[in-house]
Amino acid sequence: MNVPKKILEKNIQLKVFNINDIPNNWQNLCVEAKRISEQAYAPYSKFRVGAAVLLEDESIIPANNQENAAYPSGLCAERTALFFCSANFPNKKIIAVAIYSPDAINMLTPCGACRQVMLEYEQKQQRNIITILYYKDDVYVLNSVKDWLPFEFGSESLR
C-alpha cells in the first residue's frame, strides 16, 4: 500500500452529563424538547422527535417533526425549529438546540440534512451552536455543529 501524502484528522469531544448536572436553562430546554416531542405528527414512522432552540434572550422555541404521506414532504423537528427561529427572530442568535425522542432506543443524533442546516446557521451568526441530545437521564453535549460535520460543506465551499 502506498504511503498517503498526508492524513487529515479531526477530534471531537462529546461530553456526557446527568440531566441534573447541567445549567438550568439547558435543563429547561431538554424538558421542552421532551414535552413537544409528544405532539409530533408522525403517523407513518411512529418516531416522534422534539427539538427546542435556546435564543440569546433566553427564550425557548419548541418544535417537532411533521410527516406527510407524500414522502419526503415532511420535516424534522430540528429544521422545523430552526426555520421558525430564522423566520420570526432573524436577528437573535441561537445558543443551543436540544433534541429528544421518546421512541429512540439509544442516543438520537440529527440527520445529515439537519446537521447541514444547523451548520449554516452557526456560520451565519458566527457563533457556535451547542447541541444537546437528551436520552434517559443522560445529556450529550457538543459545543459546535462543526463537530457533527468534521469536514463541513459551508458557504466557503462555494467560493
C-alpha positions in Angstrom: 0.0 0.0 0.0 1.2 3.5 -0.8 2.1 6.0 1.9 -0.5 8.8 1.9 0.6 12.3 1.1 -0.9 13.4 4.4 -3.5 12.4 6.9 -6.3 14.7 7.9 -7.7 14.1 11.3 -10.3 15.9 13.5 -11.0 15.1 17.1 -14.3 16.0 18.8 -15.4 15.9 22.4 -18.9 14.6 23.1 -19.5 15.4 26.8 -21.9 13.3 28.8 -23.7 14.7 31.8 -26.5 13.7 34.1 -29.6 15.9 33.4 -29.3 17.3 37.0 -25.7 18.4 36.4 -26.3 20.9 33.6 -27.3 24.5 33.8 -31.0 25.3 34.5 -31.6 26.8 31.1 -30.3 23.7 29.4 -32.5 21.5 31.7 -35.5 23.7 30.7 -34.5 23.2 27.0 -34.4 19.4 27.4 -37.7 19.4 29.2 -39.3 21.5 26.5 -37.9 19.2 23.7 -39.3 16.2 25.6 -42.7 17.9 26.1 -43.1 18.9 22.4 -42.0 15.5 21.1 -45.3 14.1 22.4 -47.2 16.4 20.0 -45.2 15.4 16.9 -47.1 14.5 13.8 -45.6 11.1 13.0 -48.4 8.8 11.8 -46.2 6.9 9.3 -42.9 6.3 11.1 -44.3 6.4 14.6 -41.0 8.1 15.5 -41.6 11.3 17.4 -38.9 13.9 17.8 -38.9 17.2 19.7 -36.4 20.0 19.4 -36.1 23.1 21.4 -33.9 26.1 20.5 -32.5 28.5 23.1 -32.1 32.0 21.8 -29.7 34.6 23.2 -32.6 36.3 25.1 -33.2 33.0 27.0 -36.5 32.4 25.1 -37.1 28.8 24.1 -38.7 27.9 20.7 -40.1 24.3 20.6 -40.9 22.3 17.5 -41.4 18.7 16.5 -41.2 16.5 13.4 -44.0 16.8 10.9 -44.6 13.9 8.5 -46.6 13.8 5.3 -47.9 10.9 3.2 -46.1 12.3 0.2 -42.6 11.5 1.3 -40.2 13.4 1.6 -42.5 16.4 2.2 -42.2 16.1 6.0 -39.7 17.9 8.1 -37.5 17.0 11.0 -38.0 18.7 14.4 -34.6 20.4 14.3 -35.3 22.1 10.9 -38.8 23.0 11.9 -37.5 24.8 15.0 -34.5 26.5 13.2 -36.5 27.7 10.2 -39.2 29.1 12.6 -36.5 30.9 14.6 -34.9 32.4 11.4 -38.2 33.5 10.0 -39.5 35.1 13.2 -36.4 36.1 15.1 -33.8 36.7 12.4 -31.6 39.0 14.5 -31.4 36.8 17.6 -28.5 34.4 17.9 -29.1 30.7 18.6 -27.3 29.5 21.7 -28.3 25.8 21.8 -30.6 23.2 20.3 -31.9 20.3 22.4 -33.2 17.1 20.8 -35.3 14.4 22.3 -37.3 11.3 21.2 -39.5 9.1 23.4 -39.2 6.5 20.7 -35.4 6.3 20.4 -33.7 3.1 21.6 -30.3 4.9 22.1 -28.9 8.3 21.8 -30.6 10.2 18.9 -28.4 12.3 16.7 -29.5 14.8 14.0 -29.8 13.5 10.4 -27.4 14.8 7.8 -29.8 17.4 6.4 -30.4 18.8 9.9 -26.7 18.9 10.6 -26.1 20.9 7.4 -28.9 23.4 8.3 -27.5 23.8 11.8 -24.1 24.4 10.4 -25.5 27.1 8.1 -27.0 29.0 11.0 -23.8 28.6 13.0 -21.8 30.1 10.2 -24.4 32.8 9.6 -24.3 34.0 13.2 -20.6 33.5 13.5 -21.1 31.8 16.9 -21.1 28.2 17.9 -24.4 26.4 18.5 -24.4 23.9 21.3 -26.2 20.6 20.5 -27.8 18.9 23.5 -29.0 15.3 23.0 -31.3 14.2 25.8 -31.7 10.4 26.3 -33.0 8.9 29.5 -31.2 10.7 32.3 -28.1 11.5 30.2 -27.4 14.6 28.2 -24.8 14.5 25.4 -23.3 17.9 24.6 -21.3 19.1 21.5 -20.0 22.6 21.6 -20.2 23.3 17.9 -22.2 22.0 14.9 -18.8 21.6 13.1 -18.3 18.6 15.4 -21.2 16.8 13.6 -19.6 17.6 10.2 -15.9 17.4 10.7 -15.1 18.2 7.0 -18.1 20.6 6.6 -19.6 22.0 3.5 -20.5 25.6 4.0 -20.6 28.9 2.2 -16.8 29.0 1.9 -17.0 25.8 -0.1 -18.9 27.7 -2.8 -16.3 30.4 -3.4 
